[in-house]
Amino acid sequence: MKHIPKTHEETRALPLALVLLLATGAGLGVAALYYSQPMLGVLATDLQVSDRAIGVVPTLTQLGYAAGILLLAPLGDRYDRRRIILAKSLILALALLISGLAPNLNLLLLSSLVIGLSATLAQDIVPTAATLAPARQRGKVVGTVMTGLLLGILLSRVVSGLVAEQAGWRSMYLASAVAMALLAIACWFGLPRIAPTTQLGYRALLRSLAALWRRHPGMRRAAWSQGLLSVGFSAFWSTLAVMLHDALHLGSAIAGAFGLAGAVGALAAPLAGRLADRRGPEKVVRLGALLAAVSFAALGLGSTLPASGQLALIAACAIGFDLGIQAALIAHQTLIYGLDPDARSRLNAILLTGMFTGMTLGAALGSLVLAQWGWTGIAVLTTTSAVAALVIRLAPRRENGMAALEDA
């Protein structure tokens, strides 16, 4: 395998086939986090456990992902990312295989945690794209890879819902295990080596995260606001299938189909990136948080509508808040990737740790809130989290030069 020096990004355009491989890898990797969500009602029935107990599955998956981003993603600055991506692809394939064969909830919970840890390969792929792409092409390449990642998040629910409805939930896990094994083969032949940007040892690498957190106020604001937006995002998607199953008696295919509505937001990601380039990422984040808050608040009107009206409202709100949250994410990444080119994996780890900690909290709170206060409670929780994110972005900034950088 040919070594790619740092000067590659200044001299050669990235081949389209490699960009598509990176986008596909990011999408398939992150999709593994969400396969369970439309199937929770079916899983609870088949494994004979309560709705609250089965809600631990997406919670542990998100927790594993947050832990993996914090503890494993920084290694991308220290080692060849190609080797890291290959190793995680194989571990993820094995974890998905075990999930598909799991005879009880306990083994499924354990494999769900491993799925979360190894699915962080998606967050090794994004900085890989930023590193390999020439400066003149970087925004376009990262936007394309992020579109693949976001489509993986949203369309995973559509696919898993349909597969579970037609062939059972185990088939979904087994099919995804095969897909990850094939991805590992493609990455073996298609990915170049990536030169490390630091020689720090593992402990020093982790300690540097705290230094980066203290050094960059813009990093802190990005992590907090994206994390709060993620609370609402996860609370909605982790409870939707249970609500539709229990309240409207609809199957996993319908729950998964709502991912098609959310996919509109993912397809708009490159547009959000270009808008951030022209108008500044701060404005895009604020607009995204506001759109998410309005969309979440509208969910509270569902109880006054008939079943068909509720479904239409949920679809419309999913389009709105997914567009807002994904636009905010693209704008936040535009900001942090420019802070320190030699620490992109670590900066990405900090942002995504905040984001997926919010995802974990949202999944846990969502299950509790749905059980206690129903869908109206979910609307209140999601709206509150989005408003809190907007308040952070609207608060006066103290970071002097950083304010100019964010609005540049």
C-alpha positions in Angstrom: 0.0 0.0 0.0 1.5 3.3 -1.1 2.3 5.9 1.5 0.5 9.3 1.0 2.6 12.2 2.3 1.1 15.4 3.6 1.9 17.2 0.3 -0.6 15.0 -1.4 -3.5 17.3 -0.3 -1.9 20.2 -2.1 -1.0 18.5 -5.4 -3.7 15.9 -6.3 -7.5 16.0 -6.5 -9.2 13.1 -4.6 -10.6 10.4 -7.0 -14.3 10.2 -7.0 -14.2 6.5 -6.3 -12.3 7.2 -3.1 -14.7 9.9 -2.0 -17.6 7.5 -2.6 -15.9 4.8 -0.6 -15.4 7.2 2.3 -19.0 8.4 2.2 -20.3 4.8 2.0 -18.0 3.7 4.9 -19.2 6.6 7.1 -22.8 5.9 6.3 -22.6 2.1 6.9 -20.6 2.6 10.1 -22.9 5.1 11.8 -26.0 3.3 10.5 -25.3 0.4 12.9 -26.1 2.7 15.8 -29.7 3.1 14.7 -30.9 -0.2 13.3 -32.5 -1.1 16.6 -34.7 2.0 17.0 -37.6 1.1 14.6 -37.4 -2.5 15.8 -37.8 -1.8 19.6 -41.4 -2.7 19.7 -40.8 -6.0 17.9 -37.6 -6.7 20.0 -39.6 -6.2 23.3 -42.3 -8.6 22.2 -39.9 -11.3 20.8 -37.5 -11.2 23.8 -40.4 -10.8 26.3 -39.2 -7.7 28.1 -40.8 -4.4 29.0 -40.6 -1.2 26.8 -38.4 0.4 29.5 -36.0 -2.6 29.4 -35.7 -2.6 25.7 -35.0 1.1 25.7 -31.6 0.3 27.2 -30.5 -1.1 23.8 -30.2 2.3 22.0 -29.0 3.9 25.3 -26.0 1.5 25.5 -25.3 1.8 21.8 -25.1 5.6 22.1 -23.1 5.4 25.3 -20.6 3.1 23.6 -20.3 5.5 20.7 -19.7 8.5 23.0 -17.1 6.5 24.9 -15.4 5.3 21.7 -15.2 8.8 20.3 -13.6 10.1 23.5 -11.2 7.1 24.0 -10.5 5.8 20.5 -11.1 8.5 17.9 -8.0 10.6 19.1 -5.8 7.7 18.0 -6.4 8.9 14.4 -3.9 11.7 15.0 -1.3 9.2 16.3 -1.6 6.1 14.0 -2.5 5.3 10.4 -6.2 5.8 10.1 -6.5 3.2 7.5 -5.5 0.5 10.0 -7.9 1.9 12.6 -10.8 1.9 10.1 -10.0 -1.7 9.0 -9.9 -3.0 12.6 -13.1 -1.3 13.7 -14.9 -2.5 10.5 -14.1 -6.2 11.4 -15.1 -5.7 15.1 -18.3 -4.0 14.1 -19.2 -6.9 11.8 -18.6 -9.4 14.6 -20.7 -7.4 17.0 -23.6 -7.2 14.6 -23.4 -10.9 14.0 -23.6 -11.6 17.7 -26.6 -9.3 18.0 -28.4 -11.2 15.2 -27.8 -14.5 17.0 -28.5 -13.1 20.6 -30.8 -15.5 22.5 -31.6 -13.0 25.3 -31.6 -9.3 26.2 -28.4 -9.5 28.2 -26.2 -10.6 25.3 -28.0 -8.1 23.0 -27.1 -5.3 25.5 -23.5 -6.3 25.5 -23.2 -6.5 21.8 -25.0 -3.2 21.5 -22.3 -1.6 23.6 -19.6 -3.0 21.3 -21.5 -1.8 18.3 -21.4 1.7 19.6 -17.6 1.5 20.4 -16.7 0.1 16.9 -19.1 2.2 14.9 -16.8 5.2 15.7 -15.0 4.2 12.5 -17.3 6.8 10.9 -15.6 9.5 12.9 -12.2 8.2 11.7 -13.4 8.5 8.1 -14.5 12.2 8.3 -11.1 13.6 9.3 -9.5 11.2 6.9 -11.5 12.9 4.1 -10.4 16.3 5.4 -6.8 15.2 5.4 -6.7 13.5 2.0 -8.6 16.2 0.2 -6.7 19.2 -1.3 -7.5 22.5 0.4 -9.4 23.7 -2.7 -11.6 20.6 -2.6 -11.9 20.0 1.2 -15.3 21.6 1.8 -16.8 19.7 -1.1 -15.3 16.3 0.0 -16.1 16.7 3.6 -19.7 17.7 2.7 -20.1 14.6 0.5 -18.7 12.3 3.2 -21.0 13.9 5.8 -24.0 13.5 3.5 -23.2 9.8 3.4 -22.9 9.7 7.2 -26.2 11.6 7.7 -28.0 9.4 5.2 -26.7 6.4 7.1 -28.2 7.8 10.3 -31.6 8.5 8.8 -32.0 5.8 6.1 -30.9 3.1 8.6 -34.3 3.4 10.2 -36.1 2.9 6.9 -34.1 -0.2 6.0 -34.2 -1.8 9.4 -38.0 -1.1 9.7 -38.7 -2.8 6.4 -36.3 -5.7 6.9 -37.7 -6.4 10.4 -41.3 -6.3 9.1 -40.6 -8.7 6.2 -37.8 -11.0 7.5 -37.5 -10.4 11.2 -35.2 -8.3 13.3 -32.4 -10.9 13.4 -32.1 -10.7 9.6 -31.4 -7.0 9.8 -28.4 -7.5 12.1 -27.1 -10.4 10.1 -27.3 -8.5 6.8 -25.6 -5.5 8.3 -22.8 -7.8 9.5 -22.2 -9.0 6.0 -22.2 -5.4 4.7 -19.6 -4.4 7.2 -17.4 -7.3 6.2 -17.6 -6.3 2.6 -16.7 -2.7 3.5 -13.6 -3.9 5.3 -12.5 -5.7 2.1 -13.1 -2.6 0.1 -11.2 -0.4 2.5 -8.3 -2.9 2.5 -7.9 -2.3 -1.3 -9.1 1.2 -1.6 -7.8 3.3 1.3 -4.4 4.8 1.2 -2.2 5.1 4.3 -2.5 8.3 6.4 0.6 9.7 8.0 0.1 10.5 11.7 0.4 14.1 12.8 1.7 13.6 16.3 4.0 11.3 18.2 2.2 11.7 21.6 1.6 8.6 23.6 -1.9 7.4 24.4 -2.1 9.1 27.8 -0.6 12.3 26.5 -3.0 12.2 23.6 -6.0 11.9 25.9 -4.6 14.7 28.2 -4.3 16.9 25.1 -8.1 16.8 24.7 -8.4 18.8 27.9 -5.8 21.3 26.7 -7.7 21.7 23.4 -10.9 22.2 25.3 -9.4 24.9 27.4 -7.6 26.6 24.4 -10.6 26.9 22.1 -13.7 28.6 23.5 -15.4 28.0 20.1 -14.9 24.3 20.6 -16.6 24.4 23.9 -19.6 26.3 22.6 -19.9 23.9 19.6 -19.8 20.8 21.9 -22.4 22.2 24.3 -24.9 23.4 21.7 -24.6 20.3 19.4 -25.0 18.1 22.5 -28.2 19.8 23.5 -29.6 19.5 20.0 -28.7 15.9 20.1 -30.7 15.3 23.3 -33.9 16.2 21.4 -32.9 14.3 18.2 -32.3 11.1 20.1 -35.3 11.4 22.4 -37.6 11.6 19.4 -36.1 8.8 17.3 -35.6 6.4 20.2 -39.2 6.6 21.3 -41.0 7.0 18.0 -41.3 3.3 17.3 -42.6 2.5 20.7 -45.2 5.3 20.5 -46.4 4.3 17.1 -46.6 0.6 18.2 -48.4 1.2 21.4 -50.6 4.3 20.6 -51.4 3.8 16.9 -50.7 0.0 16.6 -48.3 0.5 13.6 -45.4 -1.8 12.8 -41.7 -1.2 12.5 -41.9 -0.5 8.7 -43.9 2.6 9.4 -41.6 3.7 12.1 -38.6 3.2 9.9 -40.3 5.1 7.0 -40.1 8.3 8.9 -36.4 8.2 8.2 -37.2 9.2 4.6 -38.5 12.5 6.0 -35.4 13.1 8.0 -33.3 12.3 4.9 -34.3 15.6 3.5 -32.1 17.2 6.1 -29.1 15.0 5.3 -29.4 15.9 1.6 -29.3 19.5 2.4 -26.0 19.2 4.3 -23.8 20.4 1.4 -26.1 23.4 1.1 -25.6 24.2 4.8 -21.8 23.9 4.3 -21.8 26.4 1.4 -24.1 28.8 3.4 -21.6 28.6 6.3 -18.8 29.5 3.9 -20.7 32.5 2.7 -22.5 33.8 5.7 -20.4 32.4 8.6 -21.1 29.2 10.6 -22.5 31.1 13.6 -25.5 32.3 11.7 -26.1 28.8 10.3 -26.0 27.3 13.8 -28.5 29.8 15.1 -30.8 29.3 12.2 -30.6 25.5 12.6 -31.3 25.6 16.4 -34.3 27.9 15.9 -35.7 25.6 13.2 -35.3 22.5 15.4 -37.0 24.3 18.4 -40.0 25.3 16.3 -40.3 21.8 14.7 -40.1 20.1 18.1 -42.7 22.5 19.6 -45.1 21.6 16.8 -45.0 18.0 17.9 -47.1 19.0 20.9 -50.1 19.7 18.6 -50.3 16.0 17.7 -52.6 15.0 20.5 -55.4 17.2 19.0 -55.3 15.5 15.6 -56.7 12.2 14.3 -54.2 9.4 13.6 -53.6 10.4 9.9 -53.0 14.0 11.0 -50.6 12.9 13.7 -48.5 11.0 11.1 -48.4 13.9 8.7 -47.4 16.3 11.5 -44.6 14.0 12.7 -43.3 13.7 9.2 -43.3 17.4 8.7 -41.6 18.0 12.1 -39.0 15.3 11.3 -38.0 17.2 8.1 -37.8 20.5 10.0 -35.7 19.4 13.0 -33.4 17.1 11.0 -32.6 19.9 8.6 -31.9 22.3 11.5 -29.8 19.8 13.5 -27.7 18.6 10.5 -27.2 22.2 9.4 -25.9 23.1 12.9 -23.5 20.1 12.8 -22.0 21.0 9.4 -21.5 24.6 10.6 -19.9 23.4 13.8 -17.5 21.1 11.9 -16.7 23.9 9.5 -15.6 25.9 12.6 -13.6 23.3 14.5 -11.7 21.8 11.5 -10.1 25.2 11.0 -8.9 25.6 14.6 -5.9 23.2 14.5 -5.2 21.1 11.3 -2.8 18.8 13.2 -5.5 17.9 15.8 -8.5 17.3 13.6 -9.2 13.8 15.0 -9.1 15.1 18.6 -11.2 18.2 17.9 -13.7 16.0 16.1 -13.6 13.6 19.1 -14.5 16.5 21.5 -17.4 17.7 19.3 -18.7 14.2 18.8 -18.3 13.3 22.4 -20.6 16.2 23.3 -23.0 15.2 20.5 -23.3 11.6 21.4 -23.3 12.1 25.1 -26.4 14.2 24.3 -27.7 11.3 22.2 -27.2 8.9 25.1 -29.0 11.3 27.5 -31.8 11.8 25.0 -32.4 8.1 24.6 -32.5 7.5 28.3 -34.7 10.5 29.1 -36.9 9.8 26.1 -37.8 6.3 27.4 -38.6 7.7 30.9 -40.5 10.7 29.7 -42.6 8.6 27.3 -43.5 6.2 30.0 -44.5 9.0 32.4 -46.0 11.7 30.3 -46.5 10.3 26.8 -45.9 12.0 23.5 -46.6 15.5 25.0 -43.7 15.0 27.4 -41.4 14.1 24.5 -42.4 17.4 22.7 -41.6 19.4 25.9 -38.3 17.6 26.4 -37.1 18.0 22.8 -38.2 21.7 22.5 -36.5 22.6 25.8 -33.2 21.1 24.6 -33.3 22.9 21.3 -34.1 26.2 23.0 -31.2 25.7 25.4 -28.8 25.1 22.4 -30.1 28.3 20.8 -29.6 30.3 24.0 -25.9 29.1 24.1 -25.4 30.4 20.5 -27.1 33.7 21.2 -25.2 34.4 24.5 -22.6 37.1 24.3 -19.2 35.7 23.3 -16.1 36.3 25.3 -13.7 34.7 23.0 -12.4 38.0 21.3 -10.6 36.8 18.2 -12.7 33.6 18.0 -15.9 35.7 17.4 -14.3 37.1 14.3 -13.2 33.7 13.1 -16.6 32.2 13.5 -18.3 35.0 11.5 -15.5 35.1 8.9 
